[in-house]
Amino acid sequence: MVTRREAGLKIPELLAPAGNLEKAVVAMEYGADAIYLAGKAFGMRAKAGNFSTEELQEVLALARKRGVKVYVTVNTYPRNEEMDELPAYLRELEDLGVDALIVADVGVLALARAYAPSLPLHLSTQANTVNYQAAKFWEGLGLSRLVLARELSREEIARVRQETSLELEVFVHGAMCVAYSGRCLLSNVLTGRDANRGECAQSCRWRYAVVEEKRPGEYMPIEEDGGGTHIFNSKDLRLIEHIPALVSLGVDSLKIEGRMKSAYYVATVVRAYRQALDLYARDPEGYELPQELLDELEKVSHRPYWAGFFAPSDAGIFRPSSAYIRHFDVVGVVESYDETRREALVGVRNRLPQGAEVEVLQPRGPVFKAVVSRLIEEDTGTELEAAHANYRVRIPMEQVQPYSMLRMKVE
């Protein structure tokens, strides 16, 4: 990994999502400089695994050994009855020594100042910071970082950078919703699940039929079936092609969305952005984004990509379907490697037949192909024709790193 400052060039922090302990470790192994996660309450992803106090202690210990920072989200908009629970939680996070709190609500911000005064505060994208005057306002309140709204163009980010000394964090990859920086009420109205308290039902991705009578000739193509069309279904963000521009803007952190995504998703996306950042740091003048990194990002479950508002190209809505594009399944994760036997111990995640051809994604090393010549059950030594989820098997293969992912093409 290239240091964040090389030859006078400031390389932004790579910030990765950690929905649970496994994803946190994977993010660190694959090159994240920092991770963001939530405790069991007050985080915007209530359905993620999230972290108990004991798990927070564990992940902090692991992060310290690797020099990785840990930011905790306290970025919901809590109601009156929830506020009384916050002081004790904030004290606990300060005692644990997390690296920063990510907040959105000004009431939460005030309590954080009172009950966790030593912790830096990052302002969540949920607070919708879209201009330099707002940035100056938050700077005056003593925040240390702004997570900018997703609606900003390259030029608008540049102006905010010019006007404030606060650290700036920009989303560069992952899902986007119809309310780009949040505060959406659609889920709450239709299902009673409040998106602003971490319980979004993703109602925007359902099928709708819409008619707007005062706009003749401007219509949604709903005639293809009786189910309607996905008119609120946002494409996924991808800014890996814009890394030189992001570096030149002087942003401090590049943020990957995805606490609800799989460990494989985290591994693949973090690895791609890590390699792109390191390549750029080594040779800014001769930098070209390798096609293989774009290809890697096509191998995770995703919707069609676009560059969002950073470099607007279209409306960013994918109408035909809300289904993910998925070409590969993860079939196993390497737990260890026996150099004497030349065998990898693999925790199986999906059905893995003997004779299958897999691609092996490593944290630090090339992707390579391998044929699963044998599957030897770890506990019994029995040779299997196929292994299933939760099996642990030994597989002969060339040397491979722990936390490597075995994936198979979906037919």
C-alpha positions in Angstrom: 0.0 0.0 0.0 1.3 3.4 -0.9 1.3 6.0 1.9 -1.2 8.8 1.8 1.6 11.3 1.0 4.1 10.3 -1.6 6.3 12.7 -3.5 4.3 15.6 -2.1 1.0 14.1 -3.4 -1.9 13.8 -0.9 -3.7 10.5 -1.5 -7.2 10.4 0.0 -8.1 7.9 2.7 -10.0 4.9 1.4 -13.0 4.4 3.7 -14.9 1.1 3.6 -18.2 -0.2 5.0 -18.2 -2.8 7.8 -21.7 -4.3 8.4 -20.3 -6.9 10.8 -17.0 -8.2 12.1 -16.2 -10.4 9.1 -16.7 -7.5 6.7 -14.6 -5.2 8.9 -11.7 -7.7 8.8 -12.1 -8.2 5.1 -12.1 -4.4 4.4 -8.9 -4.1 6.4 -7.2 -7.1 4.7 -8.1 -5.8 1.2 -6.6 -2.3 1.8 -9.0 0.1 3.6 -7.4 3.0 5.5 -10.5 3.3 7.6 -13.8 1.6 8.2 -17.2 2.9 9.3 -19.7 0.9 11.2 -22.6 1.1 13.7 -23.4 -0.1 17.2 -26.7 -1.8 17.8 -28.6 1.5 17.7 -28.6 4.9 16.1 -27.1 3.8 12.8 -28.7 4.2 9.4 -28.5 0.5 8.5 -30.6 -1.2 11.2 -30.7 -4.5 9.3 -26.9 -4.8 9.0 -25.3 -7.1 11.6 -23.8 -4.1 13.4 -21.6 -4.3 16.5 -22.1 -5.1 20.2 -19.8 -3.5 22.8 -17.7 -6.7 22.8 -17.4 -6.7 19.0 -16.5 -3.1 18.9 -13.7 -3.8 21.3 -12.5 -6.6 19.1 -12.6 -4.7 15.9 -10.8 -1.7 17.5 -8.0 -4.0 18.6 -7.7 -5.5 15.2 -7.8 -2.0 13.6 -5.1 -0.7 15.9 -2.7 -3.4 14.9 -3.2 -2.5 11.2 -3.2 1.2 11.6 -6.8 1.5 10.4 -9.2 4.0 11.8 -12.7 3.2 13.0 -15.6 5.6 12.6 -19.0 4.9 14.3 -22.2 6.1 12.8 -24.7 7.8 15.1 -26.5 9.3 12.1 -30.2 8.5 12.5 -32.7 11.2 13.4 -33.9 9.9 16.8 -37.2 10.9 18.3 -37.9 12.2 21.8 -38.2 8.8 23.4 -34.8 7.7 22.0 -32.8 10.7 23.1 -32.6 9.6 26.8 -30.6 6.5 25.7 -27.9 8.4 23.8 -25.7 9.9 26.6 -24.7 6.5 28.0 -24.0 5.2 24.5 -21.9 8.2 23.6 -19.9 7.9 26.8 -19.3 4.2 26.0 -18.0 5.1 22.5 -15.6 7.7 24.0 -14.4 5.1 26.6 -13.8 2.6 23.8 -11.6 5.2 21.9 -13.2 5.1 18.5 -11.6 7.5 16.0 -14.7 9.6 15.2 -18.5 9.8 15.4 -20.6 10.3 12.2 -23.6 12.4 13.1 -26.5 14.1 11.3 -29.0 15.4 13.8 -28.1 18.6 15.6 -29.6 17.3 18.8 -27.3 14.3 18.6 -24.4 16.6 17.8 -25.1 18.6 21.0 -25.2 15.5 23.1 -22.0 14.2 21.5 -20.3 17.4 22.4 -21.4 17.0 26.0 -20.9 13.3 26.6 -18.1 12.4 24.2 -16.1 15.6 24.0 -12.8 14.1 23.0 -14.2 12.4 19.9 -13.9 14.1 16.4 -17.3 14.6 14.8 -18.0 13.9 11.1 -21.1 15.4 9.6 -23.1 12.7 7.8 -24.3 13.0 4.2 -27.8 12.9 5.7 -27.2 16.5 6.7 -27.2 17.5 3.0 -24.2 19.8 2.9 -24.3 21.2 -0.7 -22.6 24.6 -0.4 -19.6 26.4 1.1 -21.6 28.6 3.5 -23.1 25.5 5.1 -19.5 24.1 5.3 -18.4 27.2 7.1 -21.3 27.0 9.5 -20.4 23.5 10.5 -16.7 24.4 10.7 -17.7 27.1 13.2 -19.4 24.5 15.3 -16.2 22.5 15.6 -16.8 19.6 13.3 -13.7 18.0 11.8 -15.1 16.5 8.6 -18.0 16.9 6.2 -19.4 13.9 4.4 -20.6 15.9 1.3 -24.0 15.4 -0.2 -24.1 13.1 -3.2 -25.7 15.8 -5.3 -22.5 17.8 -5.8 -20.6 18.2 -9.1 -16.8 18.3 -9.4 -17.0 22.1 -9.7 -19.2 22.4 -6.6 -16.8 20.2 -4.5 -13.9 22.4 -5.7 -15.7 25.5 -4.4 -16.4 24.0 -1.0 -12.8 22.8 -0.8 -11.6 26.3 -1.5 -13.7 27.9 1.2 -13.2 25.5 4.1 -10.3 23.8 5.9 -12.5 21.0 7.1 -11.8 17.5 5.9 -14.0 16.5 3.0 -15.4 13.0 2.4 -17.0 12.0 -0.9 -19.0 8.9 -1.8 -17.3 7.2 -4.7 -19.0 3.8 -5.1 -22.2 2.0 -4.3 -25.9 2.2 -4.2 -27.8 5.5 -4.4 -31.4 6.1 -3.5 -33.9 8.4 -5.1 -33.3 10.8 -2.2 -29.6 11.0 -2.9 -28.4 12.4 0.5 -31.2 10.8 2.5 -34.1 12.1 4.5 -36.6 10.1 2.4 -40.1 9.6 3.7 -41.4 7.1 1.0 -40.7 4.0 3.0 -42.2 5.5 6.2 -45.4 6.6 4.4 -45.9 3.3 2.6 -44.7 0.7 5.1 -44.3 2.5 8.5 -40.5 1.7 8.3 -38.6 5.0 8.8 -35.6 5.3 6.5 -34.3 8.1 8.7 -34.0 5.7 11.6 -32.3 2.9 9.6 -35.3 0.8 8.6 -35.7 1.7 4.9 -37.9 -0.8 2.9 -36.4 0.5 -0.4 -39.9 1.4 -1.6 -38.3 3.5 -4.4 -37.2 0.3 -6.1 -40.7 -1.2 -6.3 -42.7 -1.1 -9.6 -44.9 1.9 -10.2 -47.2 3.1 -13.0 -47.2 6.9 -13.2 -49.1 9.4 -15.4 -48.4 13.2 -15.4 -51.3 14.8 -17.3 -49.7 18.2 -17.8 -46.6 17.0 -19.6 -47.7 15.7 -23.0 -45.1 13.6 -24.7 -43.1 13.1 -21.5 -44.1 9.7 -20.2 -42.7 6.5 -18.6 -42.8 3.4 -20.8 -45.2 1.3 -18.7 -46.9 -0.5 -21.5 -44.5 -3.4 -21.6 -46.3 -5.3 -18.8 -48.9 -4.8 -16.1 -46.4 -4.4 -13.4 -45.4 -0.8 -14.1 -41.8 0.5 -14.3 -39.0 1.3 -11.9 -39.0 5.1 -12.3 -37.3 5.7 -8.9 -34.7 3.0 -9.3 -31.3 4.7 -9.1 -28.2 3.4 -10.8 -25.1 2.6 -8.7 -22.3 5.1 -8.3 -18.8 4.4 -9.6 -16.1 7.0 -9.6 -13.0 4.9 -10.0 -12.4 6.5 -13.4 -12.3 9.9 -11.7 -9.5 9.2 -9.2 -7.1 11.8 -10.7 -9.8 14.5 -10.5 -10.7 13.5 -6.9 -7.1 13.7 -5.8 -6.6 17.0 -7.5 -9.6 18.4 -5.7 -8.0 17.8 -2.4 -10.7 15.6 -0.9 -9.6 13.8 2.2 -11.6 10.5 2.1 -13.2 8.4 -0.6 -16.1 6.5 0.8 -17.6 3.2 -0.4 -21.2 2.5 0.3 -22.3 -1.0 1.4 -22.8 -2.0 5.0 -25.6 -4.3 3.8 -23.5 -5.8 1.1 -21.6 -9.1 1.3 -18.0 -9.6 2.4 -17.1 -10.5 -1.2 -18.5 -7.1 -2.4 -16.4 -5.3 0.2 -13.3 -7.2 -0.8 -13.7 -6.7 -4.5 -14.5 -3.0 -4.4 -11.9 -2.1 -1.8 -9.3 -4.0 -3.6 -10.0 -2.2 -6.9 -10.0 1.3 -5.4 -6.9 0.5 -3.4 -5.0 -0.6 -6.4 -6.1 2.4 -8.5 -5.1 4.8 -5.7 -1.7 3.2 -5.3 -1.0 3.1 -9.0 -1.9 6.8 -9.3 0.3 7.7 -6.3 3.3 5.9 -7.8 3.1 7.7 -11.2 0.5 10.5 -11.5 1.8 11.6 -14.9 1.7 8.2 -16.5 -1.4 6.9 -14.7 -3.9 4.9 -16.7 -6.8 3.0 -15.0 -6.2 -0.7 -15.8 -9.2 -2.3 -17.5 -8.9 -5.2 -15.2 -10.0 -3.1 -12.3 -13.1 -2.0 -14.1 -13.7 -5.6 -15.0 -13.4 -6.6 -11.3 -16.2 -4.1 -10.4 -18.4 -5.8 -12.9 -18.0 -9.1 -11.0 -19.9 -7.9 -7.9 -23.7 -7.7 -7.6 -24.6 -4.2 -8.8 -27.0 -2.1 -10.8 -25.8 -0.3 -13.9 -23.1 2.1 -13.0 -22.9 5.9 -13.6 -20.8 8.8 -12.3 -23.6 10.5 -10.3 -23.6 14.2 -10.1 -19.8 14.3 -10.1 -19.8 14.1 -13.8 -23.5 14.1 -14.9 -24.3 12.1 -18.0 -28.0 11.1 -17.7 -30.8 11.0 -15.3 -29.2 8.1 -13.4 -32.5 6.1 -13.3 -32.6 2.5 -14.6 -36.2 1.9 -15.5 -36.4 -1.7 -16.8 -35.7 -3.5 -13.5 -34.5 -3.1 -9.9 -32.7 -6.5 -10.1 -29.0 -6.6 -9.5 -26.6 -7.6 -12.2 -24.7 -10.6 -10.9 -22.2 -12.8 -12.9 -20.4 -14.5 -10.1 -21.2 -16.4 -6.9 -18.7 -16.6 -4.0 -18.3 -20.3 -3.2 -15.6 -20.1 -0.5 -13.2 -18.1 1.7 -9.7 -19.2 2.4 -9.1 -19.6 6.1 -5.4 -20.7 6.0 -2.8 -22.3 3.7 -0.7 -25.4 4.5 2.6 -25.0 2.6 3.6 -28.6 3.3 0.5 -30.1 1.8 0.0 -27.2 -0.6 -3.6 -27.1 0.4 -6.0 -24.3 1.2 -8.5 -24.6 4.1 -11.7 -23.1 2.7 -14.9 -22.2 4.4 -17.6 -23.0 1.9 -20.3 -20.4 1.2 -22.2 -21.9 -1.7 -22.3 -25.3 -3.4 -18.8 -26.1 -4.7 -18.5 -29.3 -6.9 -15.4 -31.2 -7.5 -13.9 -30.3 -10.9 -15.2 -26.7 -10.8 -13.1 -23.9 -12.2 -12.9 -21.0 -9.8 -11.3 -17.6 -9.8 -9.3 -16.7 -6.7 -9.4 -13.1 -5.5 -6.5 -12.3 -3.2 -6.1 -9.3 -0.8 -2.6 -8.6 -2.0 -1.8 -10.4 -5.2 -3.2 -11.3 -8.7 -6.4 -13.0 -9.4 -5.8 -16.5 -10.7 -7.9 -19.4 -11.9 -7.8 -22.9 -10.3 -9.6 -26.2 -10.9 -10.9 -27.8 -7.7 -9.3 -31.2 -8.2 -10.2 -32.5 -4.8 -12.5 -31.6 -1.9 -11.3 -33.1 1.4 -13.6 -32.6 4.4 -11.6 -31.0 7.2 -13.1 -33.0 10.1 -13.3 -36.5 8.6 -10.8 -36.5 5.8 -13.5 -37.8 3.5 -13.2 -36.8 -0.2 -16.4 -35.2 -1.4 -18.0 -34.9 -4.8 -19.4 -31.5 -3.8 -19.3 -29.3 -0.7 -22.1 -27.1 0.6 -22.4 -24.0 2.7 -20.8 -24.2 6.1 -18.5 -27.1 5.1 -14.8 -26.7 5.7 -12.7 -28.4 3.1 -9.0 -28.7 2.1 -8.4 -28.0 -1.6 -5.0 -28.5 -3.4 -3.9 -25.3 -5.1 -1.0 -22.9 -5.4 -0.1 -20.8 -2.5 -2.9 -18.4 -1.6 -3.4 -15.7 1.1 -5.9 -16.0 3.9 -9.2 -14.2 3.3 -8.9 -14.9 -0.5 -12.3 -15.4 -2.1 -13.2 -18.3 -4.4 -15.8 -17.3 -7.0 -17.6 -19.2 -9.8 -19.3 -17.8 -12.9 -23.1 -17.8 -12.7 -24.4 -19.7 -15.8 
